[in-house]
Amino acid sequence: MGMHHKSKMTHAGNTTNFDVSYLTKLGQQGANLAQAILQNCERDYTTLKQIFGGLTPQRMPYSRRVGSIISKSRFRTRRAR
């Protein structure tokens, strides 16, 4: 996913290990996806940490930006028609 200028991003929230933002022009769809990430990211992180024997990355918290993911999904949907 490419880097977006900060003024184009809306901060959705953060957890202990994640900081989540979305591309402002995505509107409610971006906000909804960001909230879904926030609701599940700590659980998923804990699961992965257990799988890899408790390894923890040095750089925390992770910064997640929602943007290109939605665009790619739309592309795949159009192409599949």
Sequence and secondary structure as in RCSB ss.txt:
>XXXX:A:sequence
MGMHHKSKMTHAGNTTNFDVSYLTKLGQQGANLAQAILQNCERDYTTLKQIFGGLTPQRMPYSRRVGSIISKSRF
RTRRAR
>XXXX:A:secstr
     GGGEEEEEE SSEEEEEEGGGHHHHHHHHHHHHHHHHHHHHHHHHHTTT   SS SEEEEESHHHHHHHH
HHHHH 
